[in-house]
Amino acid sequence: MSPEHEIQRPWSRSERRLPRAVVRPLREFLRYEASGGLVLLAAALAALIWANTDVASYEDLFGTEIDLRLGGLSYGVDLRFLINDGLMTFFFLLIGLEVKRELTVGELASRRAASLPLFAAIGGLAVPALIYAAVTAGGEGAGGWGIPIATDTAFALGVLALLSRRAPPALTALLLGVAVIDDVGAMAVMSIFYSHGGERVYLLAALACAVAAAAMNRLHVRHLLPYIAAGSACWCFTLAAGVHPTVVGVLFGLLTPSRPFQPRMGVAREAALVADEILEGRDTREADAKPWRRLVYLTREAISPLNRIEHALHPWTAMAVVPVFALANAGIVLDGASVEAAAGSAVTLGVILGLVVGKPLGLLLGAWVAVSLGLSRRPVGVSWPHIAGLGGLAGIGFTISLFVTQLAFEGGELLEAAKVGILAGSLLAALVGAVLLLIAHRRAHPRGVRPGPA
């Protein structure tokens, strides 16, 4: 075959030594489902080591004051604020996109398919909060009941991916469905219970920005710049109103169209016409690029904005935004005094019990109610022990639990006690979930028993 008929591979996919030995394995790792959880774990461990070896430099870095100026306006913040309130908006935008996808074209698109994860997630939200409230009743940490309700999807999917050979395939879809509804519940709790009341005029201005974005969607405005402007203005107004600005990410994710602008069959016909022109030799001039530009435009329009943005955001949030958040917030000093104080704190105990006991119990109870009422049925190959194990993995509440902690407690001993509870509870929940899934696998496939003939 002549060179003009061959597809030229980029350097990273060539057969040269460096791409073959380093670049391609790295790309495969980044595509692997557990990789985001592994990077997040590495960042959390780095924060712990850093804070326990040189806490002064750790706090000095993330407490660095930054003066934001726009014309005559000035706003003083620290680096941790920019990470927690700024960068994490992109993480919550990704959550909004995932929720929209699941509700429109994914696992939750049909009512019957959504009922099992819906009831399971409701149980997984309510029971941990009730357990925490019972443990901390009357104490000054009672306001942190929203901390153990969250699920860290990256960590949970990562652990499940490591156990994929010992778990039925339908369990991943069920976990995704539960995580999506869990995220919606956690965001609702943050917006309603952990935001300060602010100026009504700013709330109205933020709402006007969201309405403007929705109107641009209806008018089929394609260019990204107007949406960036509307989203940025909405973020600023939401912050000024006293509502945590990361909710803007979820809101704009939900507003993103989940359907392509152009029909795929029409684009396929256009592509066939361009291909016919090339193969028949009618487009031999290099300068005649108009059909190719049109094909590039149509191909882009055949992919939904939701899919394009989600695909672009996912590696950045998984490999950069969330690990940086963990690095800035997981630095807990674990000396004798702090560990002793946390061990005797009702906040720590409430968080641990909420994550380790409340999540599996709540998911199991919610799923049982859905099946008992005839609203849904267990997926093929998924047993009740599997769902209990899934509940254990859902108890890994690391990222969003840390986020809620920052909103619930201003600082001091309560904040540190909650962080210790999150770290310990998430680790124990991962172990409990893994053990329960392994037990479920052994019960479904006992040793020495061979399947009969088909």
Salt bridges, closest charged atoms under 4 A:
GLU4 OE2 - HIS5 ND1 3.98
GLU15 OE2 - ARG9 NH1 3.42
GLU15 OE2 - ARG24 NH2 3.75
GLU28 OE2 - ARG31 NH2 2.29
GLU59 OE1 - ARG80 NH1 3.59
ASP67 OD2 - ARG69 NH2 3.00
ASP85 OD2 - HIS244 NE2 3.39
GLU102 OE2 - ARG101 NH1 2.62
ASP182 OD2 - LYS359 NZ 2.49
GLU270 OE1 - ARG294 NE 3.50
GLU280 OE1 - ARG282 NH2 2.89
ASP288 OD2 - ARG285 NH2 3.62
GLU301 OE1 - ARG222 NE 2.62
GLU310 OE2 - ARG101 NH2 2.79
